[in-house]
């Protein structure tokens, strides 16, 4: 069996990985600001506040991690780096742990909100996951109390086992929330797709909404797998637990902000393709040698044709609904997808 990674070396590796991911988070956030500037209506307030809060929390975690590394290796605490990093009842450890709990709470809360919107804002789609998210946050607060509790009557192994038990409970509940909500969102997408009439499944707008919802599912899968891996490593008492647990905070921020960027870029691509495919022939710029009256005549004919067909549009839609039986679920699914699009 190979050499077990010491606590101080594992923390340095974890800090390096978290710093690398935080740098990626900054890049993704800059892209988020850029795509929001391209929106005619600007960035949604709730989305902007959440994205900025996640970046701020990640910055605090990275700063505190740097401070702990400097204090452990070059400070005058009188302890070895491993001994210093094992201290749990110091301010820097409290702050670092609170940032982790806060980031997880923000990510789980917004995933719950997206699932609630997708299910038509029904109460039963909000209450169960919201209760689990609040319970997870409460366990995190109990963990903070355990960090500061006097463990003088316990051995180091007993104190570490108690802390790991609370950390495992919090991680386990987070994994349940993420997996459950991701499965619920995926099931809703599949159900809505089956309720959609076959003639509409390849519609440009409908397919764009489906792509947006699948992007949200992919983001939930990434976070759930990462947290599940952290939980398994912690249960096995593997040194990789200390390394990967620090990467969760910036990863949540990257995935959350990256979803917005991917959705916005996907929307731009769909709109560009739709604009090209639907451009009328009379918008083609004619060569200067061609009589411009021909262009004006074509434009007038196009306007006249639109005026004639607009009166028939409502009748055609009614006939289509009667023939294909567009149910309330498919209509609701489309509106929910559009609301998710507006939240990107």
Secondary structure as a PSIPRED ss2 file (coil, helix, strand):
# PSIPRED VFORMAT (PSIPRED V4.0)

   1 X C   1.000  0.000  0.000
   2 X C   1.000  0.000  0.000
   3 X C   1.000  0.000  0.000
   4 X C   1.000  0.000  0.000
   5 X C   1.000  0.000  0.000
   6 X C   1.000  0.000  0.000
   7 X H   0.000  1.000  0.000
   8 X H   0.000  1.000  0.000
   9 X H   0.000  1.000  0.000
  10 X H   0.000  1.000  0.000
  11 X H   0.000  1.000  0.000
  12 X H   0.000  1.000  0.000
  13 X H   0.000  1.000  0.000
  14 X H   0.000  1.000  0.000
  15 X H   0.000  1.000  0.000
  16 X H   0.000  1.000  0.000
  17 X H   0.000  1.000  0.000
  18 X H   0.000  1.000  0.000
  19 X H   0.000  1.000  0.000
  20 X H   0.000  1.000  0.000
  21 X H   0.000  1.000  0.000
  22 X H   0.000  1.000  0.000
  23 X H   0.000  1.000  0.000
  24 X H   0.000  1.000  0.000
  25 X H   0.000  1.000  0.000
  26 X H   0.000  1.000  0.000
  27 X H   0.000  1.000  0.000
  28 X H   0.000  1.000  0.000
  29 X H   0.000  1.000  0.000
  30 X H   0.000  1.000  0.000
  31 X H   0.000  1.000  0.000
  32 X H   0.000  1.000  0.000
  33 X H   0.000  1.000  0.000
  34 X H   0.000  1.000  0.000
  35 X H   0.000  1.000  0.000
  36 X H   0.000  1.000  0.000
  37 X H   0.000  1.000  0.000
  38 X H   0.000  1.000  0.000
  39 X C   1.000  0.000  0.000
  40 X C   1.000  0.000  0.000
  41 X C   1.000  0.000  0.000
  42 X C   1.000  0.000  0.000
  43 X C   1.000  0.000  0.000
  44 X C   1.000  0.000  0.000
  45 X H   0.000  1.000  0.000
  46 X H   0.000  1.000  0.000
  47 X H   0.000  1.000  0.000
  48 X H   0.000  1.000  0.000
  49 X H   0.000  1.000  0.000
  50 X H   0.000  1.000  0.000
  51 X H   0.000  1.000  0.000
  52 X H   0.000  1.000  0.000
  53 X H   0.000  1.000  0.000
  54 X H   0.000  1.000  0.000
  55 X H   0.000  1.000  0.000
  56 X H   0.000  1.000  0.000
  57 X H   0.000  1.000  0.000
  58 X H   0.000  1.000  0.000
  59 X H   0.000  1.000  0.000
  60 X H   0.000  1.000  0.000
  61 X H   0.000  1.000  0.000
  62 X H   0.000  1.000  0.000
  63 X H   0.000  1.000  0.000
  64 X H   0.000  1.000  0.000
  65 X H   0.000  1.000  0.000
  66 X H   0.000  1.000  0.000
  67 X H   0.000  1.000  0.000
  68 X H   0.000  1.000  0.000
  69 X H   0.000  1.000  0.000
  70 X H   0.000  1.000  0.000
  71 X H   0.000  1.000  0.000
  72 X H   0.000  1.000  0.000
  73 X H   0.000  1.000  0.000
  74 X H   0.000  1.000  0.000
  75 X C   1.000  0.000  0.000
  76 X C   1.000  0.000  0.000
  77 X C   1.000  0.000  0.000
  78 X C   1.000  0.000  0.000
  79 X C   1.000  0.000  0.000
  80 X C   1.000  0.000  0.000
  81 X H   0.000  1.000  0.000
  82 X H   0.000  1.000  0.000
  83 X H   0.000  1.000  0.000
  84 X H   0.000  1.000  0.000
  85 X H   0.000  1.000  0.000
  86 X C   1.000  0.000  0.000
  87 X C   1.000  0.000  0.000
  88 X C   1.000  0.000  0.000
  89 X C   1.000  0.000  0.000
  90 X C   1.000  0.000  0.000
  91 X H   0.000  1.000  0.000
  92 X H   0.000  1.000  0.000
  93 X H   0.000  1.000  0.000
  94 X H   0.000  1.000  0.000
  95 X H   0.000  1.000  0.000
  96 X H   0.000  1.000  0.000
  97 X H   0.000  1.000  0.000
  98 X H   0.000  1.000  0.000
  99 X H   0.000  1.000  0.000
 100 X H   0.000  1.000  0.000
 101 X H   0.000  1.000  0.000
 102 X H   0.000  1.000  0.000
 103 X H   0.000  1.000  0.000
 104 X H   0.000  1.000  0.000
 105 X H   0.000  1.000  0.000
 106 X H   0.000  1.000  0.000
 107 X H   0.000  1.000  0.000
 108 X H   0.000  1.000  0.000
 109 X H   0.000  1.000  0.000
 110 X H   0.000  1.000  0.000
 111 X H   0.000  1.000  0.000
 112 X H   0.000  1.000  0.000
 113 X H   0.000  1.000  0.000
 114 X H   0.000  1.000  0.000
 115 X H   0.000  1.000  0.000
 116 X H   0.000  1.000  0.000
 117 X H   0.000  1.000  0.000
 118 X H   0.000  1.000  0.000
 119 X C   1.000  0.000  0.000
 120 X C   1.000  0.000  0.000
 121 X C   1.000  0.000  0.000
 122 X C   1.000  0.000  0.000
 123 X H   0.000  1.000  0.000
 124 X H   0.000  1.000  0.000
 125 X H   0.000  1.000  0.000
 126 X C   1.000  0.000  0.000
 127 X H   0.000  1.000  0.000
 128 X H   0.000  1.000  0.000
 129 X H   0.000  1.000  0.000
 130 X H   0.000  1.000  0.000
 131 X H   0.000  1.000  0.000
 132 X H   0.000  1.000  0.000
 133 X H   0.000  1.000  0.000
 134 X H   0.000  1.000  0.000
 135 X H   0.000  1.000  0.000
 136 X H   0.000  1.000  0.000
 137 X H   0.000  1.000  0.000
 138 X H   0.000  1.000  0.000
 139 X H   0.000  1.000  0.000
 140 X H   0.000  1.000  0.000
 141 X H   0.000  1.000  0.000
 142 X H   0.000  1.000  0.000
 143 X H   0.000  1.000  0.000
 144 X H   0.000  1.000  0.000
 145 X H   0.000  1.000  0.000
 146 X H   0.000  1.000  0.000
 147 X H   0.000  1.000  0.000
 148 X H   0.000  1.000  0.000
 149 X C   1.000  0.000  0.000
 150 X C   1.000  0.000  0.000
 151 X C   1.000  0.000  0.000
 152 X C   1.000  0.000  0.000
 153 X C   1.000  0.000  0.000
 154 X C   1.000  0.000  0.000
 155 X C   1.000  0.000  0.000
 156 X H   0.000  1.000  0.000
 157 X H   0.000  1.000  0.000
 158 X H   0.000  1.000  0.000
 159 X H   0.000  1.000  0.000
 160 X H   0.000  1.000  0.000
 161 X H   0.000  1.000  0.000
 162 X H   0.000  1.000  0.000
 163 X H   0.000  1.000  0.000
 164 X H   0.000  1.000  0.000
 165 X H   0.000  1.000  0.000
 166 X H   0.000  1.000  0.000
 167 X H   0.000  1.000  0.000
 168 X H   0.000  1.000  0.000
 169 X H   0.000  1.000  0.000
 170 X H   0.000  1.000  0.000
 171 X H   0.000  1.000  0.000
 172 X H   0.000  1.000  0.000
 173 X H   0.000  1.000  0.000
 174 X H   0.000  1.000  0.000
 175 X H   0.000  1.000  0.000
 176 X H   0.000  1.000  0.000
 177 X H   0.000  1.000  0.000
 178 X H   0.000  1.000  0.000
 179 X H   0.000  1.000  0.000
 180 X H   0.000  1.000  0.000
 181 X H   0.000  1.000  0.000
 182 X H   0.000  1.000  0.000
 183 X H   0.000  1.000  0.000
 184 X H   0.000  1.000  0.000
 185 X H   0.000  1.000  0.000
 186 X H   0.000  1.000  0.000
 187 X H   0.000  1.000  0.000
 188 X H   0.000  1.000  0.000
 189 X H   0.000  1.000  0.000
 190 X H   0.000  1.000  0.000
 191 X H   0.000  1.000  0.000
 192 X H   0.000  1.000  0.000
 193 X H   0.000  1.000  0.000
 194 X H   0.000  1.000  0.000
 195 X H   0.000  1.000  0.000
 196 X C   1.000  0.000  0.000
 197 X C   1.000  0.000  0.000
 198 X H   0.000  1.000  0.000
 199 X H   0.000  1.000  0.000
 200 X H   0.000  1.000  0.000
 201 X C   1.000  0.000  0.000
 202 X C   1.000  0.000  0.000
 203 X C   1.000  0.000  0.000
 204 X H   0.000  1.000  0.000
 205 X H   0.000  1.000  0.000
 206 X H   0.000  1.000  0.000
 207 X H   0.000  1.000  0.000
 208 X H   0.000  1.000  0.000
 209 X H   0.000  1.000  0.000
 210 X H   0.000  1.000  0.000
 211 X H   0.000  1.000  0.000
 212 X H   0.000  1.000  0.000
 213 X H   0.000  1.000  0.000
 214 X H   0.000  1.000  0.000
 215 X H   0.000  1.000  0.000
 216 X H   0.000  1.000  0.000
 217 X H   0.000  1.000  0.000
 218 X H   0.000  1.000  0.000
 219 X H   0.000  1.000  0.000
 220 X H   0.000  1.000  0.000
 221 X H   0.000  1.000  0.000
 222 X H   0.000  1.000  0.000
 223 X H   0.000  1.000  0.000
 224 X H   0.000  1.000  0.000
 225 X H   0.000  1.000  0.000
 226 X H   0.000  1.000  0.000
 227 X H   0.000  1.000  0.000
 228 X H   0.000  1.000  0.000
 229 X H   0.000  1.000  0.000
 230 X H   0.000  1.000  0.000
 231 X H   0.000  1.000  0.000
 232 X H   0.000  1.000  0.000
 233 X H   0.000  1.000  0.000
 234 X H   0.000  1.000  0.000
 235 X H   0.000  1.000  0.000
 236 X C   1.000  0.000  0.000
 237 X C   1.000  0.000  0.000
 238 X C   1.000  0.000  0.000
 239 X C   1.000  0.000  0.000
 240 X H   0.000  1.000  0.000
 241 X H   0.000  1.000  0.000
 242 X H   0.000  1.000  0.000
 243 X H   0.000  1.000  0.000
 244 X H   0.000  1.000  0.000
 245 X H   0.000  1.000  0.000
 246 X C   1.000  0.000  0.000
 247 X H   0.000  1.000  0.000
 248 X H   0.000  1.000  0.000
 249 X H   0.000  1.000  0.000
 250 X H   0.000  1.000  0.000
 251 X H   0.000  1.000  0.000
 252 X H   0.000  1.000  0.000
 253 X H   0.000  1.000  0.000
 254 X H   0.000  1.000  0.000
 255 X H   0.000  1.000  0.000
 256 X H   0.000  1.000  0.000
 257 X H   0.000  1.000  0.000
 258 X H   0.000  1.000  0.000
 259 X H   0.000  1.000  0.000
 260 X H   0.000  1.000  0.000
 261 X H   0.000  1.000  0.000
 262 X H   0.000  1.000  0.000
 263 X H   0.000  1.000  0.000
 264 X H   0.000  1.000  0.000
 265 X H   0.000  1.000  0.000
 266 X H   0.000  1.000  0.000
 267 X H   0.000  1.000  0.000
 268 X H   0.000  1.000  0.000
 269 X H   0.000  1.000  0.000
 270 X H   0.000  1.000  0.000
 271 X H   0.000  1.000  0.000
 272 X H   0.000  1.000  0.000
 273 X H   0.000  1.000  0.000
 274 X H   0.000  1.000  0.000
 275 X H   0.000  1.000  0.000
 276 X H   0.000  1.000  0.000
 277 X H   0.000  1.000  0.000
 278 X C   1.000  0.000  0.000
 279 X C   1.000  0.000  0.000
 280 X C   1.000  0.000  0.000
 281 X H   0.000  1.000  0.000
 282 X H   0.000  1.000  0.000
 283 X H   0.000  1.000  0.000
 284 X C   1.000  0.000  0.000
 285 X C   1.000  0.000  0.000
 286 X C   1.000  0.000  0.000
 287 X C   1.000  0.000  0.000
 288 X C   1.000  0.000  0.000
 289 X C   1.000  0.000  0.000
 290 X C   1.000  0.000  0.000
 291 X C   1.000  0.000  0.000
 292 X H   0.000  1.000  0.000
 293 X H   0.000  1.000  0.000
 294 X H   0.000  1.000  0.000
 295 X H   0.000  1.000  0.000
 296 X H   0.000  1.000  0.000
 297 X H   0.000  1.000  0.000
 298 X H   0.000  1.000  0.000
 299 X H   0.000  1.000  0.000
 300 X H   0.000  1.000  0.000
 301 X H   0.000  1.000  0.000
 302 X H   0.000  1.000  0.000
 303 X H   0.000  1.000  0.000
 304 X H   0.000  1.000  0.000
 305 X H   0.000  1.000  0.000
 306 X H   0.000  1.000  0.000
 307 X H   0.000  1.000  0.000
 308 X H   0.000  1.000  0.000
 309 X H   0.000  1.000  0.000
 310 X H   0.000  1.000  0.000
 311 X H   0.000  1.000  0.000
 312 X H   0.000  1.000  0.000
 313 X H   0.000  1.000  0.000
 314 X H   0.000  1.000  0.000
 315 X H   0.000  1.000  0.000
 316 X H   0.000  1.000  0.000
 317 X H   0.000  1.000  0.000
 318 X H   0.000  1.000  0.000
 319 X H   0.000  1.000  0.000
 320 X H   0.000  1.000  0.000
 321 X H   0.000  1.000  0.000
 322 X H   0.000  1.000  0.000
 323 X H   0.000  1.000  0.000
 324 X H   0.000  1.000  0.000
 325 X C   1.000  0.000  0.000
 326 X C   1.000  0.000  0.000
 327 X C   1.000  0.000  0.000
 328 X H   0.000  1.000  0.000
 329 X H   0.000  1.000  0.000
 330 X H   0.000  1.000  0.000
 331 X H   0.000  1.000  0.000
 332 X H   0.000  1.000  0.000
 333 X H   0.000  1.000  0.000
 334 X H   0.000  1.000  0.000
 335 X H   0.000  1.000  0.000
 336 X H   0.000  1.000  0.000
 337 X H   0.000  1.000  0.000
 338 X H   0.000  1.000  0.000
 339 X H   0.000  1.000  0.000
 340 X H   0.000  1.000  0.000
 341 X H   0.000  1.000  0.000
 342 X H   0.000  1.000  0.000
 343 X C   1.000  0.000  0.000
 344 X C   1.000  0.000  0.000
